């Protein structure tokens, strides 16, 4: 719960599932673009920003439920594999650019 930063996340290129739910002090996920094998990203009630989502072409599930400070999910047009996008409770979310369901 006290996790503030994930060190060397970019080096985890074979990572398929990342769940940072409940890590209320984790404000951003950086270097996501190199996680080319990632299929599930769960961030319940924590992050303010996620960098590099556009390159996650294998991502099937994106859950950012309760991330009340999250303002934007940019450039999702390349996420052709996404089957589920949940953003309930993201009261500051102004746009989900490039996503059309």
N, C-alpha and C positions, 0 to 999 in steps of 0.2 A: 504494500500500500504506500510505502514511502519512496518508491522508485521515481526518480526525477529525470533520468536519462538512460537510454540503452546504448551502452558502449559498443562500438564496432558492429552495428546493425547491418551496415552495407556489406560486410564480409559473409553474411549468412545467406548466400545465394541459393542454397538448397532448401531453405526454410519454407514449409508449406502452410503452416498455421501460426498466426501470431495473435495472442489474446492478452491485452493489457488492461482488461476490465478491472475496475476498482482502484487503479493506480491514480488516485486523485491529484497527486503532485506532478504527474507526467503531463507536461503541457504540449509537447510536440513530438512527432515522429519524423525524423530526418532521414535522408538517404534511402528512402523506400524504393527508389527507382531501380536499384540493383537486386531487389528481391524478386527475381524473375520467375521463381517457382511458387510464389505465394498464392494460395487459393482462398484462404479465409483470413480476414482481418476483423478482430473484435476489439472495440475500444468503448466500453460502456462507462459513461460518467467521468471522462478524463480529458482527453486532448483538446487543444485549441487549434492546432493545425497539423496537417499531414502533407509532407512534401514528397513528390514523385509518384503519385498514384497513376498517372497516365501511362507509365511504362509497365504496369502490372497486368499484362495481357492474359494471365492465367487466373486472375482473381475472379472467384465465383460468388463469394459472400462478403459483403462489406456492411458491418454493423457498427454504427457510431451513436447508438442509443444513449440519450441522457448527457451528451457532450454539450452542455448548455453554453459554453463559450466558443464553440466551433462556428465560424462565420462563413466558411466557403469550402466546397469540394471542387477544386478546379480541374479542368481538362480531362473529363472522364470519357470522351468520345472513343478512345482506343480500347476501352474496357469491354470488349465484345463478349467476354465469357461471363459477365456478371449476371447471376440469376436472382440474387436477392440484395437489395439495398435498403437498409433500415436506418432512419434518421429521426425517430421519435424522440421528442424532448430536447431537440437541438433548437432552442428558442431563438438563438442568434443567427442561425443558418439563413443566409440571404440568397444564396444561389447554389445550384448544382449544375455547373456549366458542362455542356456536352452530353448530358444524360437525358435520354428520352425513353420512356417505357410505354 
